[in-house]
Amino acid sequence: MVAWDAAAALLGMAVAADGTGALRVSKRPVRDAGFVPVRLGGLDESGAMEPGGVLFGYFSTAAGLRAVAGPAG
């Protein structure tokens, strides 16, 4: 029997921020909305979640987002 990991089943949402304060602020509404924040790095590495990026409109678990984002995730 496989154990169910509810946290692993939650949808992830990509976030990017420069600095720990900005990251903390950007993660809060993501968690409040019921998603798992997935840090992609700084703002210069946020292209994957912008229109035309591989994560734009992509819905997955946090692990799935990290896999698609590659090294940035």
C-alpha positions in Angstrom: 0.0 0.0 0.0 1.3 3.4 -0.9 1.0 6.2 1.7 -0.9 9.3 0.5 1.1 12.5 0.8 -1.4 15.3 0.7 1.3 18.0 0.7 2.9 16.5 -2.4 -0.5 16.6 -4.2 -1.0 20.3 -3.7 -0.6 22.5 -6.8 2.5 24.6 -7.0 2.8 28.2 -8.1 6.1 29.6 -9.4 7.5 32.7 -7.6 10.6 34.7 -8.2 12.1 37.5 -6.1 15.3 39.4 -5.5 16.2 39.3 -1.8 14.8 37.3 1.2 12.3 40.0 2.2 10.8 40.2 -1.3 10.6 36.4 -1.5 8.8 36.2 1.9 6.3 38.7 0.7 5.7 36.9 -2.6 5.3 33.5 -1.0 2.6 34.7 1.5 -0.3 35.2 -0.9 0.6 32.0 -2.8 0.3 30.0 0.5 -2.8 31.8 1.5 -4.4 30.8 -1.8 -3.6 27.1 -1.0 -0.7 26.6 -3.4 2.9 25.6 -2.7 5.4 28.3 -3.6 8.1 27.1 -5.9 11.0 29.5 -6.1 12.6 29.9 -9.5 15.3 32.3 -8.5 15.6 36.0 -8.9 13.6 38.2 -11.2 16.2 37.8 -13.9 15.3 34.0 -13.9 11.5 34.5 -14.0 11.1 34.1 -17.8 9.7 30.6 -17.5 6.5 31.9 -15.8 6.0 34.9 -18.2 3.7 34.6 -21.3 5.5 32.3 -23.7 7.5 30.7 -21.0 7.3 26.9 -20.3 5.5 27.4 -17.0 2.9 30.0 -18.1 -0.5 28.4 -17.8 1.1 25.1 -16.6 -0.7 23.5 -13.7 1.2 20.9 -11.6 2.4 19.9 -8.2 5.4 21.7 -6.8 7.6 18.7 -7.9 6.1 18.9 -11.4 6.9 22.6 -11.7 10.5 22.0 -10.6 10.9 19.3 -13.2 9.6 21.4 -16.0 11.5 24.5 -14.9 14.8 22.6 -15.0 17.8 24.1 -13.2 15.9 27.3 -12.3 13.3 25.3 -10.4 
